[in-house]
Amino acid sequence: MKIEGIEHIGIVVGDLDACIKTFEEVFGAKCKTREKVEANKVEVAVFDFGNTKIELVTPTDPASPVSRFLASRGNGIHHICLRVKDIDGWLDALGKRGVDLIDKVPRRGASGRSVAFMSPKSVCNILVELSERK
C-alpha cells in the first residue's frame, strides 16, 4: 500500500461566499463544486489546482468540531487529505500499528468519497484524512 498523492488541503473559513470570491479573483480559478456534507456538519467549496485541490470548509452547526476550530483559531489550514486505494486496508493496517484513528471505518465525504481521519496525536499534531474514490 502506498499514498497516491495529496487529494486536497482543507482550509476552514468563516465566510465561505467571501472566500470563494477571493479565490476566484486572486487565482483566476472557478469553484469546481460546492456541497453540504451533513455527516460532518460542514459545507465545502472545492478548487481544482491540477494535481491537488483546495477545499474551503465552513461549519453548518455551531456545535461541530469545525466550529470550535474556527472559534479558537480563525481561518486556517485544518487538515491534509491523502489519496489512497483500499481505505479499509489502510485503516486496518494503521490500527494494527497502534495509530489512533478518529474513524475506524470510512464515512461519506464530499464528492461521494470514502474518508477517514487519523488523530493528530498519532501524526505530529497534524489532522490527516485518508480518501478513496469508490
C-alpha positions in Angstrom: 0.0 0.0 0.0 1.2 3.5 -0.8 -0.1 7.0 -0.7 -1.2 8.0 -4.2 -0.9 11.8 -3.7 -2.4 14.7 -1.9 -6.2 14.8 -2.5 -6.7 18.2 -1.0 -5.8 20.7 1.6 -8.7 21.6 3.9 -8.9 25.2 5.0 -11.5 26.3 7.5 -13.2 29.7 6.7 -15.8 31.7 8.4 -17.4 33.2 5.3 -17.5 30.7 2.5 -19.0 33.1 -0.1 -16.4 35.7 0.5 -13.5 33.2 0.3 -14.9 31.7 -2.9 -15.0 35.2 -4.4 -11.4 35.9 -3.2 -10.0 32.6 -4.6 -11.8 33.3 -7.9 -10.4 36.9 -8.1 -6.9 36.3 -6.8 -6.2 33.0 -8.5 -8.5 33.2 -11.6 -9.9 29.9 -10.6 -13.5 28.8 -10.6 -15.2 26.9 -7.7 -15.5 23.3 -9.1 -18.1 22.0 -6.6 -19.9 23.3 -3.6 -21.9 21.0 -1.3 -23.1 20.4 2.2 -21.7 17.3 3.9 -24.3 16.7 6.6 -22.4 13.9 8.2 -19.5 16.3 9.0 -21.8 19.3 9.7 -19.9 21.4 7.1 -20.3 23.0 3.7 -17.3 22.7 1.3 -16.2 24.5 -1.9 -13.6 22.8 -4.0 -11.0 24.4 -6.2 -9.0 22.2 -8.5 -5.4 23.2 -9.0 -4.2 20.3 -11.2 -2.5 17.6 -9.1 -4.3 18.7 -5.9 -7.3 20.6 -4.7 -8.1 23.1 -2.0 -11.2 22.5 -0.1 -12.7 25.5 1.7 -14.7 24.3 4.7 -17.2 26.2 6.8 -19.3 24.8 9.6 -23.1 24.4 9.4 -23.6 23.6 13.0 -22.3 25.8 15.9 -21.5 22.7 18.0 -19.4 20.9 15.3 -15.6 20.4 15.7 -15.1 22.7 12.7 -17.0 25.5 14.5 -14.8 25.0 17.6 -11.7 25.1 15.3 -12.9 28.4 13.7 -13.7 30.0 17.1 -10.3 29.2 18.6 -8.1 29.7 15.6 -9.9 31.6 12.9 -9.5 30.9 9.2 -6.6 28.5 8.6 -5.4 25.1 7.4 -7.4 22.4 9.1 -6.2 19.1 7.5 -4.3 17.4 4.8 -6.1 14.7 2.8 -4.1 11.9 1.3 -5.5 9.9 -1.7 -5.3 6.1 -1.2 -6.7 2.9 -2.7 -8.2 0.4 -0.3 -9.1 2.7 2.6 -10.3 -0.2 4.6 -6.9 -1.9 4.3 -5.2 1.3 5.3 -7.4 1.6 8.4 -6.8 -2.0 9.4 -3.0 -1.7 8.9 -2.8 1.6 10.8 -4.9 0.3 13.7 -2.6 -2.7 13.9 0.4 -0.3 14.1 -1.3 1.4 17.1 -2.2 4.6 15.2 -5.1 6.4 17.0 -7.9 6.7 14.5 -10.8 9.1 14.7 -12.7 6.9 12.2 -12.2 3.2 12.4 -14.5 2.7 9.4 -14.8 5.1 6.5 -17.6 7.6 6.2 -19.0 9.5 3.3 -17.1 12.7 2.5 -17.5 15.3 -0.2 -18.0 14.2 -3.8 -19.1 10.8 -2.6 -15.6 9.8 -1.5 -14.9 7.4 1.4 -12.9 9.2 4.1 -11.4 8.6 7.5 -9.5 10.8 9.8 -6.4 9.9 11.9 -6.0 11.5 15.3 -3.5 14.4 15.3 -1.9 12.7 18.3 -0.6 10.0 16.0 0.8 12.2 13.3 2.9 15.0 14.8 -0.2 17.0 15.8 -1.5 17.2 12.2 -5.0 16.2 11.3 -4.7 13.8 8.4 -7.6 12.5 6.3 -7.5 9.5 4.1 -9.7 9.5 1.0 -10.7 6.9 -1.6 -12.9 7.4 -4.6 -15.4 4.5 -4.6 
